[in-house]
Amino acid sequence: MVSVMLASVEQILEGKFTGKEVEVRGWLFNKRSSGGVQFLIVRDGTGWIQCTVHKDEVSEKTFEDADRLTQESSLKVKGIVKEDKRAPGGYEIRVKDLEIVQLAEKYPIAKKEHGVGFLMSHRHLWIRTPRQFAILRIRAEVVKACRDFLDERGFVLTDSPIFTPSACEGTTTLFEVPYFGRKVYLTQSGQLYVEATIATFGKTYCFGPTFRAEKSKTPRHLTEFWMLEAEMAFTGFEDNLKLQEDLVTYIVKRVLEKRKRELEILERDVTPLKKVEPPFERISYTEAIEMLQKAGYRIEWGDDLGAPHERFISLKFEKPVFIHRYPAEAKAFYMQPDPKDPKVVLCADLLAPEG
């Protein structure tokens, strides 16, 4: 007796099972009928594939089961993998048998446009849609790439606490939490704790949720986000910049290599991403101010760079750009003064046109 191979949609679309009989387990994303043929679009968490059920090739019960499937019903499909350029992804499964695991109730998210409020109230269902799926898969790849990059270079992961008694970005953006009679706050940064482990490991990092009670509702202000913070002992300023550009390049290349289909789902133009190669451009804060003044911006040396200024500068370059050596008076006390010019400190911001 020949056993049927359990396959993922991702493996099938990579051409690993062409001509073979497989079983796919997943959920019905969509379906349509054309006379004696049912076209089922099945997703399994790795992708979507078309499964065709021909009335003259399956039992009466199998065809009836295919007909009564509702959107998001869970099922198991068995059939032969065929290469077909007309099918989404270029492959389809010619169904021999299917099993309904559970019929789903009416799916509330229709093809029409829905408001964010409605979609967020059905978030557990919304994340099953292609765009949300693609975003989450790319996010997972970015997280894994960050960890892999640092782990491969000898960095040690340090888990910093979520509850903390201290602030790092200002007390006006703290989330206060009652804690057994004491006041603690949701962390703004793991920096203090990671710095404490420098003398333990030499190279260390933390990667986890961060909270800011930001009042502004813009893409640049989030109340919760994940932040990667790395620390190194015996490292110079240029080495720091080199590590940052290598990390960003590593992440972008990883996503381009591993998440091509997800980028296509998002209709992402990958041309700018392919240009992300080291070395990145480097301009001083002073040069940035001069550039802005020439473009007509009202800004003086010592002023903080706002979002419009940063966007203008980043759009001048085809890949990320470092702005370095900011005024000492505008930065934190612990930043190292430039030995050649004590008015500025050895720090840098990495800017890109998006994000």
N, C-alpha and C positions, 0 to 999 in steps of 0.2 A: 504494500500500500504506500503510495507516494504522499508524503506529508506536505501540507501547504505552508509556505513560508510566511511568517508574520513580517510585514514590511511597513516602513513609515512612508508617508507621501514624499518627504524630502529625498529619501533614497530612490524612490521610483522616478522622480523628476531628474535625478542625476544619471538616469539610464542604467541603474544597477540590476533591474529586474525585467528588462525587456524580453517578452516572449515567455515569461515564467508565470506560473500560477501563484498568487499571493493572497494574503488576507490583510485587510486594512480595517482598523477599528477607529471609529470617530463619530462625528456628528454631521447631520445634514445641514449644509449651508444654504442650498437653493436647489430647485428642481424645475424641470419643464417636461412637457410631454409632446411627442410628435407621432400620433397614430400608435403604431405598435412598438414604439421605443420610448423609454423613460430615461431622461438625462439627469443624473443625480450629481450635484457638486458636493463632495464630502471633504471635510477638513478633519485633521487628526492632531492639531497642535504644532505640526511642522510645516503644513502647507495645505493647499487645496488641489483636488484632482477630480476630473470628470469620470463618472462611472455610468456606463450605458447598459440598460436592461432591455434586451430584445425579447419581445413576447414569444417568438418562435424558438428561443434558445434556452428558456428557463421554465420552471414549473409554473402552473397557474397560480399557486400560492405565492411564489416569489414575486411574480409580476403584480399581484394584488397588494402584497406588502409594500412594494416600491411605490405603488399608487397612493397608498394611505399614509405614507410618511409625511410628517409635518416638520417645519423648519426647526432645527436644533434637536430633533429626535436623535437618540444615540443608536448606533447600529454597527454591525460587522458585515463587511463585504468580502466575498471571495470571487476571484476571476483572473483572467489572463491580461497581463500588461501589454498594451499595444502602443506603438509609436504612431502619433497622429498629429500633424501640424495644425489641424483645425481645432484641436482640443486646447483648453487653457493649460499652459505649461508644456505642450507638445506631446503629452502622453495621456492615455486613458486606460481604465480597467473595463474589460468586457466581462460583465457580471455573469457568473454561473449560479451563485446562490447569495442570499443575504439574510441576516437575522436582525429583527428589531429588538433592541435591548430595552428601550423605553420610548414611547411616543411622548413628544413634548406638547405642552399647552400652547395656546396662541402666542406667538412671539410679538412683543409690544413695539419693537423698533422697526418701523416700516422703512421703505426706500425713500420716502419723502424727507425733507429737511426737518430736524428736530433742534430745539433750543438746548443750550448747554445744561440748563437746570434739569430738564427732562432726562437727558442722557446721563447726567451724574446720578440721578435718582435710580437709574437702571444700570449703574456702572458695571455690575457683575455680568450683565449681558452685553453691554457696549464693548467691553474688551475682547469680545469674540469676533468683532468686525475686522476686516482686513487692515484698515489703517491703524487701529489700536494695536492689533497683533504685531504689525511691522514695527511700530514705535517701541513696544515692550521688548521685542526680540533684539532690536538694535541697542536699546539701553542695556540689556543683559550682556551683549557682546562688548560694549564699552566698559562695563564694570569688570568683566573677566580680563579684558585687555589691560586695564589699569593694574590689576593685581598681578597678572603674569609678567608685565614689564618690570615692576618693582621687585617681585620675588626672584626673577631671573638675574637681577643685579645685586642680590644679597641683602635687600631690605627685609626687615622683620615687621610683621603686622602687630600693632598694638591696639587693643580695644579700649578706647577712652569712654568714660561714663557719660550717660545721657543726663542724669541729675548732677548738677554742679553748683557750688556756692559762689562761683566767680563769673565775671563778665569779661568779654574780650573785645566786643565791638560797640560798647556803649550801653549804659543801663536803661536807655529809653526803648530798646528793642528786645528786652528780656521777657520771656514767659515765666511768670512766677508760679511756683507749685508748692502747696502746703505739704510738709514732710515731717510727720510726727512731732509737731510743735516747733519746727524750724522752717525757715524760708530757704528753698533751693530753686534753681532755675533750669529750664531745658537748655541744653548746651548750645552755645553759639559757635564753638570751635573746640577741637581736641588738641589744639596747639600746645597748651601748657603741659598737658600730660605726655604728649609725644616728645616734647623737648626734654622732659625729665628722663626719658629712656635713651637719649642720645649716648650718654656715657655708659649705658648698659650694652647697647647693640652696635653703636657706631652709625648704622643706617637703619632708620625705622619709619613707619608710616601708620596712619589711621585712615579709615574709610568708613563713614557712616552718616546717619542723619544729623542734620544741623537745623536749628530753629531760630527764627528772627521775627519779632513782633513788628513787622514792617506795616506801616499804614498805607503805603502806596500800592495801587493795583496796576502794575505794569509788568511786562515780561522780565524786567530787571530786578523785580522785588518779589521774593517768595517767602512765605512763612515757614516752609519746610523744604529742604533740599539735601542731597547727599554731597559731601565734600571730601576730596582726597587731599591729605596733608602729609607731606614727607619732610624728614629732617635728616641731615648728614653732618657728621663731625669732620673736621679738617678738610673743608671744601671751600674753594674760592668762588668769587662772584661769577666768573665766566663759566666755571664748571656747573654752577647752578643753572645758568641759562641754557647750557648745552643739554643738561638732563631734561629740562622742560620741553625744549623743542624736539628732542628724541622721543619723549613720552607722547606728545601730541601727534607726531608723525606716525608712531607705532599704532596708536589708536585708530587714526584715520585709515591707514593701510589695512588694518585688521577688519574694519567694517566693510571697506570696499571689497576685500577678498571673501569674507565669510557671509556677508549679508546683502549680496547683490540683488536677490529677489525682493527683499524687504525695501531696499532703496527704490526699486522699480514700482512697488506698490505705492510708495509715497510720492512717486513721480519726481524724484530728486535729481536735479542736474548734478552729475558727479564731476563735471569738468573742473570746478573750483577745488574740489576735494583732491583730485589727482595732482594738483599743483602744490599741495602741502608737502614740501621737501625741505630739509635743512640745507644750509643755514637760513634762519628767518632774518628778516630785516631788523636792524637795530638803530634806533634814533634816540637821542637824549631828550629829556624833558625840555631843555632849552631850545633844541631844534624843533620840537613839537610846537612850542609856543610861537616861534618865528613862522612856522608853516601856517598856523592858524591866523596869525596877524596878517600875513600876506593875502590870505583868503577872505579878509574882511571881518573876522571875528573880533569882538571886543574882549580881549583877555590880556592880562599882564603876567609877567614872571612872578610866580608865587601863588597864583590862583589855582584852584583845583580844576581838573579836567572833568567836564560834565559829559553826559551821554552824547549830545550832538557833536562835541569836540572829538570824542573817541571814535565815533562812527565816521566822521569826515576823514580822520587820519587812516583808519583801517581800510577805507575804500580806496585809498591812494596806492595800496599795495595788493598784489595778487595772492598773497599768502599772509599768515599771521605776522605781526610786527611787535617787537619789544620796545616799550618806552622806558628808559632807564635814567637813573640819577635824578630823582625828584628832590625838591627843596627839603632840607632837614627839618625846617619849622613846620612842614605840613605832614610829616610822617611820625610814626611811633618812636619813643625814646630808645628802643632797643636796636634800631637799625644802624648799621655801621657807617660812619662818615667816610666819604671818599678821601683817601690820604692826599690826593692831588688838589682837591677842592672841598674843604670842610662844609661849605654851604649846602652841599648836596649829599645824599646818602646812596649806598650801594644797594638799591632795590630796583625792581622792574615790574611792570604790568605787561602781560601778553594780550594783545588785542587781535580780534578777527572780525570780519564784516558781519558775521551772524553770531548771535549768542551774547 
